[in-house]
Amino acid sequence: MSGDRFCCEVMLRQIEDGLIAYDERYDEYNIVLKSEDGIDLLQKIDFCPWSGDKLPDSQRDKWFDELEEKGVDPMNDDIPTSYQSAEWRAASSRV
């Protein structure tokens, strides 16, 4: 992948069009699937469908682990502001 978070221009356009969702909390990419009842479902992808490049490993498990270490239950407690974006990953890499 290039220095930015998108592997190719097609991926960037698909994200802008809402066909691919990028979740910066987890550094995770998902195909957006539309269901009949209007609820969007997400299917995580590990490779870019257009360039074939390997996408970054999801940080979802690490996100939950760090919140648990801080005594935060993401299902019931307020999520700290830094964990609502990629900020937590930047802070973790500096430690």
N, C-alpha and C positions, 0 to 999 in steps of 0.2 A: 504494500500500500504506500501511497505517497505520504508526504509530511502532514497532510491534513487528514481529517477523519473519513473522507470519502475516497474510495479506490478509483473511481472514474466519473466522468461527467454524466453518464447515463444514470448511475446510482444517485448522484446529486439531484438530477431532474426528477427521478422517481420519488425521492424524499420530499422535494418541493411540491410534487403533485399529490402527495399523501398515499402513494401506493406502497412505499416502504416507510416504516417508522424507525427513527433512531432515538434510543433512550440514552441520554448522556449520563444518567445516574449509573447505569450498568455498562456503558460502552457497548450497547447491544443493538443489533439490527433485526427487524421483524417485517415480514410481509403482512400487509393489512388485508385480512379476509373479511368480506362483507357477508353477514348472515341475513337470512330472510326477515328476521325481526328487527333489523336496523342496528344491531349491536355489532361493533367491529371486534373481530377476533384476531389475535396476533400469532404468527408462526415464526419462531426464531430461525434465523439463517446463519450459517457459519462461513459461507462463501458468497461472493458477489455473483448474482445470476448472469451478469453481463460480461465481466472481465475474468471471472473465475478466481480472483484473488481471495486468499484466506482473510477473513475479517477478524478483528481482535477477539480474544477470548472474553466471554461475558464476565463481568465483575459482580453479577447478581449475588452469588453466594458470599463473596467477601463483604458486600454492602450489608447483608443481613447479619453476618458474623460480627462486623464492627459495631453495628447498632446494638446487638445483644450484649457485647462487651461493655457498652456504655449504659446498659440497663434500660434500653429503649425497646419497647414492643411495637414494631411498625404497624401492627394491625389495630392497636388500641391507643398508642401514645402519639403525641405530636412529633413529627420528624424534624430534627434540627435542620435549620436552613441550609447548612453546608452539605447535607445529605440529599437535598432536593435537586442537586445539579452535579456536575462533574467536579465540583470544588473538593469534595471529600477525597477523591482519587489523587488529586494534586497534592493535598496535604499529607496523605498516606505515603506518597512517593518521596516526600522530603524528610520523612522520619528516619 
